[in-house]
Amino acid sequence: MAASALASLLDNDLYKFTMQHAVLQHYRNTHVTYQFTNREKNLHLNEEAVAWLKQQIQALDTLSLSQEEKTYLSQLTFFDAAYVDYLTNFCYKPAEHVKVDFDPHTGDLELEVSGLWHETILYEVPLLALISESYFRFVDQDWSYDGQQDKAIKKATRLLNAGCVFSEFGTRRRRDFKTHDIVMSSLTQEYQVYQKDAEQRNDTATKGVFMGTSNVHLAMKYKATPIGTVAHEFFMAVSALEGVPGANRKTLEKWHDTYQGALGIALTDTFTTPVFLKDFNRDLADKYIGVRQDSGNPSDFIPLMVQHYKSLGIDPQTKVIVFSDSLDVDRAIKLLSLANKHGIKASFGIGTSFTNDYQKLSDPSQKSKPLNIVIKIKECNGKRVIKLSDDVLKNSADAATVDAFKRQLGL
């Protein structure tokens, strides 16, 4: 069997583990189905890429937690000992859970993951990373690693000097693990230089912060903070399990039951932000340190969120908005200025711009385009679940299903 292109079982985003932990506590017997979608219809895999991808999927069952990794997870205070023990015994079962079909004539890839929620929840991010890597190994080979370190250092320098608080969120759409490792090494190195320079200048006003990474393996490797909370998936499933009305509130209450205020960033756009705000009452707004904006127009979102906090009698300056929608350096710096203007803190999760930012080797003036791919939860205990994003292009179902769901929400 081929060796896994993944670095370890922890070569995954923290939010998948945090959700798995919560699922084990609240929804252990729930069955789910996930579905792959390629949003970039003109970028396709070839037969060689799919053959490699299938080998890599099979090799997932070789990954297991090492003793060093178990010790590391045990030091993360938001995980209990029972969960760390569960993960110690966890093993992917791709032959049982993953189905792959490929049409060599059209280049269309169909991929589905199905099984108990707690057993299948970890597949999403590794599968996306492997699909991306397969494409850039076998389809688009017009690129090289040259300059990646310098690119990452320059981005970190600009963000830090602008006073941005930011994290690396690039696992799911990275070019490959090597790129990801180069980026994390560079970001960590540049932040150390930045801190040392500030110390030597006795600059107490320095505000730029590299918070860490969503990737647990790389957080461990580079002694960085693992960053992540909860994703749309959890809200979508709870809407099926607990009922659509009030699904945001029910989800946030379940999450708080598990983490008691830790990992306290609330995701706003699973069923559109206006619906979220109806559920985000004073009690929840007090319990959560802030919100994450992942779709829609941030220029509208910032004042909307500020006004909501004020309407609840909460000082917006005590809260934070985490921005994570298609960010690059310029966009993050602009949003920081906008958040400062409205009197609320800002943080930034930057993904593809860090881990899949390449030029064509044959023509460096042209971008080597990354894939735009997702794996979303589709069914929960046999019920169709959907996402109503603030960006209609990110809705996860057909128009008729979306319309029926909106009626349940009173939209």
C-alpha positions as CSV (number, residue, x, y, z in Angstrom):
1,M,0.0,0.0,0.0
2,A,1.2,3.5,-0.8
3,A,2.4,5.7,2.1
4,S,0.0,8.4,3.1
5,A,0.7,11.9,1.7
6,L,-0.8,13.1,5.0
7,A,1.7,13.8,7.7
8,S,-0.3,12.2,10.5
9,L,-3.7,11.6,11.9
10,L,-3.5,15.2,13.2
11,D,-2.8,16.6,9.7
12,N,-6.3,17.9,9.9
13,D,-8.1,21.1,11.1
14,L,-8.8,21.5,14.8
15,Y,-12.5,22.2,14.2
16,K,-13.0,18.7,12.9
17,F,-11.7,17.3,16.2
18,T,-13.6,19.8,18.3
19,M,-16.9,18.9,16.5
20,Q,-16.1,15.2,16.8
21,H,-15.7,15.6,20.5
22,A,-19.1,17.4,20.7
23,V,-20.8,14.8,18.5
24,L,-19.6,12.0,20.8
25,Q,-21.2,13.7,23.7
26,H,-24.5,14.7,22.1
27,Y,-25.2,12.7,19.0
28,R,-23.2,9.5,19.2
29,N,-25.7,7.3,17.2
30,T,-26.3,9.8,14.3
31,H,-25.8,8.7,10.7
32,V,-24.6,11.2,8.1
33,T,-23.7,11.5,4.4
34,Y,-21.2,14.0,3.0
35,Q,-20.9,15.0,-0.7
36,F,-18.1,16.4,-2.7
37,T,-18.6,19.4,-5.0
38,N,-16.2,21.0,-7.5
39,R,-17.2,24.6,-7.8
40,E,-14.6,25.2,-10.6
41,K,-16.3,23.3,-13.4
42,N,-13.4,23.7,-15.9
43,L,-10.7,22.2,-13.6
44,H,-10.8,18.4,-13.6
45,L,-8.7,15.5,-12.5
46,N,-7.3,12.9,-14.9
47,E,-7.1,9.2,-14.6
48,E,-3.6,9.2,-13.2
49,A,-4.7,11.7,-10.5
50,V,-7.7,9.6,-9.6
51,A,-5.6,6.4,-9.3
52,W,-3.2,8.2,-7.0
53,L,-6.1,9.7,-5.0
54,K,-7.8,6.3,-4.6
55,Q,-4.5,4.9,-3.2
56,Q,-4.3,7.8,-0.8
57,I,-7.8,7.2,0.4
58,Q,-7.1,3.6,1.0
59,A,-3.9,4.6,2.9
60,L,-6.0,6.6,5.4
61,D,-6.5,3.4,7.5
62,T,-2.7,3.4,8.2
63,L,-2.9,6.6,10.2
64,S,-3.1,6.4,14.0
65,L,-2.3,8.6,17.0
66,S,1.3,8.3,18.3
67,Q,2.1,8.5,22.0
68,E,3.7,11.9,21.5
69,E,0.5,13.1,19.8
70,K,-1.7,11.7,22.6
71,T,0.4,13.6,25.1
72,Y,0.1,16.8,23.1
73,L,-3.7,16.5,22.8
74,S,-3.9,15.8,26.6
75,Q,-2.5,19.2,27.1
76,L,-5.3,20.9,25.2
77,T,-7.6,21.9,28.1
78,F,-10.8,21.9,26.1
79,F,-10.5,18.1,25.4
80,D,-11.4,15.6,28.1
81,A,-9.5,12.4,28.8
82,A,-12.3,10.3,27.4
83,Y,-12.0,12.0,24.0
84,V,-8.2,11.6,23.9
85,D,-8.7,7.9,24.6
86,Y,-11.3,7.7,21.9
87,L,-8.9,9.3,19.4
88,T,-6.1,7.0,20.5
89,N,-8.1,4.1,19.3
90,F,-9.6,5.9,16.2
91,C,-9.0,4.4,12.8
92,Y,-10.2,5.6,9.4
93,K,-12.3,2.9,7.6
94,P,-12.2,4.2,4.0
95,A,-13.4,0.9,2.5
96,E,-16.5,1.1,4.6
97,H,-17.1,4.9,4.5
98,V,-15.8,6.4,1.2
99,K,-17.2,5.9,-2.3
100,V,-15.4,7.3,-5.3
101,D,-16.6,7.4,-8.9
102,F,-14.8,9.0,-11.9
103,D,-15.9,9.6,-15.4
104,P,-12.7,9.8,-17.6
105,H,-14.6,11.3,-20.5
106,T,-15.9,14.4,-18.6
107,G,-13.3,14.5,-15.8
108,D,-16.1,14.6,-13.2
109,L,-15.3,13.2,-9.8
110,E,-18.0,12.0,-7.5
111,L,-17.2,11.3,-3.9
112,E,-19.4,10.4,-1.0
113,V,-18.7,9.7,2.7
114,S,-21.3,7.9,4.7
115,G,-21.5,6.4,8.2
116,L,-21.8,7.2,11.9
117,W,-21.2,10.9,12.3
118,H,-18.4,10.5,14.9
119,E,-16.6,8.0,12.7
120,T,-16.9,10.0,9.4
121,I,-16.4,13.6,10.6
122,L,-12.6,13.6,10.2
123,Y,-12.6,12.8,6.5
124,E,-13.6,16.1,5.0
125,V,-10.4,18.2,5.3
126,P,-7.9,15.4,4.5
127,L,-9.9,14.3,1.4
128,L,-10.0,17.9,0.1
129,A,-6.3,18.3,0.7
130,L,-5.6,15.1,-1.2
131,I,-7.9,16.0,-4.1
132,S,-6.1,19.3,-4.4
133,E,-2.7,17.6,-4.3
134,S,-3.7,15.0,-6.9
135,Y,-4.6,17.8,-9.3
136,F,-1.3,19.6,-8.9
137,R,0.7,16.4,-9.1
138,F,-0.8,15.0,-12.3
139,V,-2.9,17.7,-14.1
140,D,-1.4,21.1,-13.5
141,Q,2.3,20.6,-13.2
142,D,3.2,24.1,-14.5
143,W,4.5,25.4,-11.2
144,S,7.4,25.1,-8.7
145,Y,8.1,25.7,-5.0
146,D,10.6,28.5,-5.8
147,G,9.8,31.7,-3.9
148,Q,7.1,30.2,-1.6
149,Q,9.1,30.9,1.6
150,D,9.7,34.5,0.5
151,K,6.1,35.0,-0.4
152,A,4.9,33.8,3.0
153,I,7.4,35.9,4.9
154,K,6.4,39.1,3.0
155,K,2.7,38.4,3.7
156,A,3.4,37.9,7.4
157,T,5.5,41.1,7.5
158,R,2.7,43.2,6.0
159,L,0.0,41.7,8.3
160,L,2.1,42.1,11.4
161,N,3.2,45.7,10.6
162,A,-0.4,46.6,9.9
163,G,-1.4,45.3,13.4
164,C,-3.4,42.3,12.1
165,V,-4.2,39.4,14.4
166,F,-4.2,36.4,12.0
167,S,-4.1,32.6,11.8
168,E,-3.3,30.2,9.0
169,F,-6.4,28.3,7.8
170,G,-5.0,26.6,4.6
171,T,-5.2,22.8,5.1
172,R,-8.3,22.1,2.9
173,R,-7.1,23.8,-0.3
174,R,-3.3,23.6,0.0
175,R,-1.2,22.7,-3.0
176,D,0.3,19.9,-1.0
177,F,1.8,19.2,2.5
178,K,5.2,20.5,1.5
179,T,3.8,23.9,0.6
180,H,1.9,23.9,3.9
181,D,5.0,23.1,5.8
182,I,7.0,25.8,4.0
183,V,4.3,28.4,4.8
184,M,4.0,27.5,8.5
185,S,7.8,27.5,8.9
186,S,8.0,30.9,7.3
187,L,5.1,32.5,9.3
188,T,6.5,31.2,12.6
189,Q,10.0,32.4,11.7
190,E,8.8,35.9,10.7
191,Y,6.7,36.3,13.8
192,Q,9.7,35.4,16.0
193,V,11.7,38.1,14.2
194,Y,8.9,40.6,14.6
195,Q,8.6,39.9,18.3
196,K,12.4,40.2,18.8
197,D,12.5,43.5,16.9
198,A,9.7,44.9,19.0
199,E,11.4,43.8,22.2
200,Q,14.7,45.5,21.2
201,R,12.8,48.7,20.4
202,N,10.9,48.3,23.7
203,D,7.8,48.8,21.5
204,T,4.8,48.1,23.8
205,A,2.4,49.4,21.2
206,T,3.1,46.5,18.8
207,K,-0.2,44.9,18.0
208,G,0.3,42.4,15.1
209,V,-0.1,38.8,16.2
210,F,0.3,35.5,14.4
211,M,-2.2,33.5,16.4
212,G,-1.4,30.0,15.1
213,T,-2.8,27.5,12.6
214,S,-5.9,25.4,12.1
215,N,-3.7,22.4,11.3
216,V,-3.2,20.4,14.5
217,H,-0.1,18.5,13.3
218,L,1.7,21.7,12.2
219,A,0.6,23.5,15.4
220,M,2.3,20.7,17.3
221,K,5.4,20.7,15.1
222,Y,5.9,24.5,15.2
223,K,4.8,25.0,18.8
224,A,2.0,27.2,17.6
225,T,-1.6,27.5,18.9
226,P,-4.1,25.2,17.2
227,I,-7.0,27.4,16.1
228,G,-10.6,26.4,15.4
229,T,-14.1,26.1,16.8
230,V,-17.3,25.0,15.0
231,A,-18.3,24.8,11.3
232,H,-21.6,25.0,9.3
233,E,-21.8,21.2,9.5
234,F,-22.7,21.2,13.2
235,F,-25.5,23.8,12.7
236,M,-26.9,22.0,9.7
237,A,-27.0,18.6,11.5
238,V,-28.6,20.1,14.6
239,S,-31.3,21.6,12.4
240,A,-32.2,18.1,11.3
241,L,-31.9,16.5,14.7
242,E,-33.5,19.3,16.9
243,G,-35.8,21.1,14.4
244,V,-35.2,24.0,12.0
245,P,-36.7,26.9,14.1
246,G,-34.1,28.1,16.6
247,A,-31.4,25.8,15.2
248,N,-28.7,28.4,15.7
249,R,-29.6,28.9,19.4
250,K,-29.9,25.1,20.0
251,T,-26.5,24.5,18.3
252,L,-24.7,27.3,20.3
253,E,-26.3,25.9,23.5
254,K,-25.0,22.4,22.8
255,W,-21.6,23.8,22.0
256,H,-21.5,25.7,25.2
257,D,-22.6,22.6,27.1
258,T,-19.4,20.8,25.8
259,Y,-16.9,23.6,26.0
260,Q,-18.2,25.9,28.8
261,G,-17.0,29.1,27.1
262,A,-13.8,27.8,25.5
263,L,-13.7,27.9,21.7
264,G,-16.3,30.6,22.0
265,I,-16.6,32.0,18.4
266,A,-20.1,31.7,17.0
267,L,-20.6,31.1,13.2
268,T,-23.2,33.4,11.8
269,D,-24.1,32.5,8.3
270,T,-25.4,28.8,8.2
271,F,-29.0,30.0,7.7
272,T,-28.1,33.7,6.9
273,T,-27.0,36.2,9.4
274,P,-30.5,37.8,10.0
275,V,-31.8,34.4,11.1
276,F,-28.7,34.0,13.3
277,L,-29.2,37.4,15.0
278,K,-32.8,36.4,16.0
279,D,-31.3,33.5,18.0
280,F,-28.2,35.3,19.2
281,N,-29.8,36.7,22.4
282,R,-28.1,38.4,25.4
283,D,-27.3,35.2,27.1
284,L,-25.5,33.7,24.1
285,A,-23.8,36.9,23.2
286,D,-22.4,37.1,26.7
287,K,-21.2,33.5,26.6
288,Y,-19.5,33.8,23.2
289,I,-16.4,36.0,22.8
290,G,-17.3,36.8,19.3
291,V,-18.6,35.7,15.9
292,R,-17.1,34.5,12.6
293,Q,-18.1,36.0,9.2
294,D,-17.7,33.5,6.4
295,S,-19.8,34.9,3.6
296,G,-21.6,38.0,2.4
297,N,-20.4,41.6,2.5
298,P,-18.2,42.4,5.5
299,S,-18.9,46.1,5.0
300,D,-22.5,45.4,5.8
301,F,-21.8,42.8,8.4
302,I,-19.5,44.8,10.7
303,P,-22.0,47.6,11.4
304,L,-24.9,45.1,11.6
305,M,-23.0,43.1,14.3
306,V,-21.9,46.2,16.2
307,Q,-25.5,47.4,16.3
308,H,-26.7,44.0,17.5
309,Y,-24.3,44.0,20.4
310,K,-25.3,47.5,21.3
311,S,-29.0,46.6,21.1
312,L,-28.3,43.8,23.7
313,G,-26.4,46.3,26.0
314,I,-23.0,44.9,25.2
315,D,-20.0,47.0,24.4
316,P,-18.8,45.9,20.9
317,Q,-15.2,46.7,21.9
318,T,-15.3,43.7,24.2
319,K,-16.1,41.3,21.3
320,V,-14.3,40.1,18.1
321,I,-15.3,39.4,14.5
322,V,-13.2,36.6,13.0
323,F,-13.1,37.0,9.2
324,S,-12.5,33.9,7.1
325,D,-14.1,34.4,3.7
326,S,-11.6,34.4,0.7
327,L,-9.0,36.5,2.6
328,D,-5.7,37.8,1.4
329,V,-3.3,40.4,2.9
330,D,-4.9,43.4,1.3
331,R,-8.4,42.4,2.2
332,A,-7.4,41.7,5.9
333,I,-5.7,45.0,6.3
334,K,-8.8,46.8,4.8
335,L,-11.2,44.9,7.1
336,L,-9.1,45.7,10.1
337,S,-9.4,49.4,9.4
338,L,-13.2,49.0,8.9
339,A,-13.6,47.1,12.2
340,N,-11.5,49.7,14.1
341,K,-13.7,52.5,12.6
342,H,-16.8,50.8,14.0
343,G,-15.3,50.0,17.4
344,I,-15.0,46.2,17.4
345,K,-12.0,43.9,17.4
346,A,-11.0,41.8,14.4
347,S,-9.1,38.6,13.7
348,F,-8.4,36.9,10.4
349,G,-8.2,33.3,9.2
350,I,-6.3,33.2,5.9
351,G,-6.3,29.9,3.9
352,T,-5.8,29.5,0.2
353,S,-3.9,32.8,-0.1
354,F,-1.2,31.2,2.2
355,T,-1.1,27.6,1.0
356,N,-2.0,27.7,-2.7
357,D,-0.6,31.0,-4.0
358,Y,1.5,30.1,-7.1
359,Q,2.4,31.5,-10.5
360,K,2.7,29.5,-13.7
361,L,6.2,28.3,-14.2
362,S,5.9,28.9,-18.0
363,D,4.6,32.4,-17.5
364,P,5.1,34.0,-14.0
365,S,2.8,36.8,-14.9
366,Q,-0.1,34.3,-14.7
367,K,-1.6,32.8,-11.6
368,S,-1.7,29.0,-11.2
369,K,-5.3,28.7,-10.3
370,P,-6.2,26.8,-7.1
371,L,-9.2,24.4,-7.0
372,N,-12.4,25.6,-5.4
373,I,-13.7,22.4,-3.9
374,V,-15.9,21.6,-0.9
375,I,-17.2,18.5,1.0
376,K,-20.5,19.3,2.7
377,I,-22.8,17.3,4.9
378,K,-25.8,16.3,2.8
379,E,-28.0,14.1,5.0
380,C,-28.4,13.5,8.7
381,N,-30.4,10.5,9.9
382,G,-31.9,10.4,6.4
383,K,-33.0,14.0,6.4
384,R,-31.7,16.4,3.8
385,V,-29.7,19.2,5.4
386,I,-28.8,22.5,3.8
387,K,-26.8,25.7,4.2
388,L,-28.4,29.1,3.5
389,S,-25.3,31.2,3.1
390,D,-25.2,35.0,3.0
391,D,-23.7,34.3,-0.5
392,V,-26.4,32.5,-2.5
393,L,-23.6,30.8,-4.6
394,K,-22.6,29.0,-1.4
395,N,-26.0,27.5,-0.8
396,S,-25.7,23.7,-0.6
397,A,-28.9,22.5,-2.2
398,D,-31.2,22.9,-5.2
399,A,-33.6,25.9,-5.3
400,A,-36.7,23.9,-4.4
401,T,-35.1,22.5,-1.3
402,V,-33.8,25.9,-0.3
403,D,-37.3,27.4,-0.7
404,A,-38.9,24.7,1.5
405,F,-36.2,25.3,4.1
406,K,-36.8,29.1,4.0
407,R,-40.5,28.5,4.7
408,Q,-39.6,26.6,7.8
409,L,-37.5,29.5,8.9
410,G,-40.3,32.0,8.2
411,L,-38.2,33.7,5.4
